[in-house]
Amino acid sequence: MPVKSVPPADLHVWGDEDEVVAAAVHYAWRRLKEEPDPKTGARPAADLAAAAATAVSPQGIGGAAALTLFDRVLSPATRAQNGPMNLAYIPAAPTRAALAFEAVTGAANIFAGTWESGAGAIHAENEALAWLTRLLGWPGTAAGCFVSGGTIGNLSALVAARAAAATTGPRPADGWKVVCADSAHSSIKSAARAMDVEVVTAPVDARGHLTGAAVNEVLDSTPGVFAVVATAGTTNAGLIDDLDDIADACERHGVWLHVDGAYGGAGLAAASVRHRYNGIERADSFIVDPHKWLFAPYDCCALLYRDPAPARAAHSQSAHYLDAIDRAVHNPADLALHLSRRARGLPFWFSLAVHGTDRYTQAVEQTLTTSRQVADAIRASDHLRLVTEPELSVVLFERPGWTAQDYAKWSARAAETGAMLCVPTQWNGATVLRMAFVNPDTRADDVIDVLRTLS
């Protein structure tokens, strides 16, 4: 029987990658120094496919060609999330320190699901989580982990809530239920579908807030509710539900309170709006996305539990190959719907360590100041109108007399010229414009100048 030849031990399968690694690192360094291009954006799929051709092939195209393809074709077909005039959806404005450490985190290749594999990284992540815990007013025994985004964070928290409810009684005959407002993020309904539970909608008041009275009425008449979801900063309008009154209703009925602060939770760091969050210290679980308004890169959601025991009971996985894991230490895999995970909280931790939490408070306050200045200009304008008073850093406004087509046309033109990314939304059944301020480099005067083109 012929014996197959074995390559020498010093012959690497991948060959010499020094040149391509150096080129990629240099490219990342250069990109970190550049201002984002406000004109970049999606291309039609067929057009992009033709321009990109085929890079993944049996022989490959080589490092230089792959990097050139990314730089000249692929990257320009993505939206610049950190541009100071990107006010669409909820953009992102990571610090350069956080972006740089994202590269370091990737290079370190850390498995951060268990303490045994990633203790150093998990310790650092926990330090960042502890800052958030203090902002919440929670005890030092609170714990959590970083997950990919608000959708997984909300789902993981609700899985823990349902498991906790199941310890007190059997599954209701007509199934479990979760209560939220129509203004809750779409991920709540997505989580409910994944969990096969019913969403019961409680009405908001005239201000657009979910109230304790509305929640209490639903809980009085609806058996089988295992959790109520309140929002600390709705995505569409930046509104904060009446958390303290909702907490009263949940406490009265013995129901888990989860607070979705994916966007607005960052406002906890700002003294000027901290009073709006009163009652959040009574929540059982909470999420905030540092990649939204806490200046971290994608993807990074902080998931926290005031008492982590129910989460560990719900999420800890069991398998023979996991038997050696020490369950007495902090294992992020025990606190969310995941096992494998990278240390996605490290860039956030690094930026906090570099700049300090005082600078973070200053940055959040700066965006709030900018949003208020723009809102004041709209309020004083003779051709624009605020449609609701801003509570955080989202501003909704309209150009009276314009149709949905007028808004879409203006928005597309502003994006094409690089002047501003500002897209229409719906508010009380009408088309309006929406701006979300999360970048401390955004200047009110620049925004106001662009808004004059709405005349």
Secondary structure by P-SEA (a helix, b strand, c coil): cbbbbbccccccccccaaaaaaaaaaaaaaaaaccccccbbbccaaaaaaaaccccccccccaaaaaaaaaccccccccccccccccccbbbbbcaaaaaaaaaaaaaccccccccccaaaaaaaaaaaaaaaaaacccccccccccccaaaaaaaaaaaaaaaaaaacccccccbbbbbcccccaaaaaaaaaacbbbbbbbbcccccccaaaaaaaaaccccccbbbbbccccccccccaaaaaaaaaaaabbbbbbccccccccccccccccccccccccccccccccccccccccbbbbbbccaaaaaacccccccccccccccccccccccccccccccaaaaaaaaaaccaaaaaaaaaaaaaaaaaaaaaaaacccccccccccccbbbbbcccccaaaaaaaaaaaaaacccbbbbbbcccccbbbbbcccccccaaaaaaaacccc
